[in-house]
Amino acid sequence: MTDLTEPHAASGLRQHRREQGLTLDAVGVLSGRDPATISRIERGIVRPNPSTIVRVARALGISVSRLRKLMHEQDQAVAS
């Protein structure tokens, strides 16, 4: 089954994760969050709480502001 949001999500958070060579499982372990939650964040299905934003940013090795920018870009792509 094809995820119709894939082209849009790949422009932001998911693309960054993949460029870092990280799997959903790896980000889940590093952030202490379920990989399914990370996937839902990437697809724009859920908005993470501040604690999760900090944890995911650390797991990805980026600043919170960079993570928020990636999520905002993703939201813009999905909305268009």
Beta strands, then each sheet from edge to edge (+ up, - down):
end
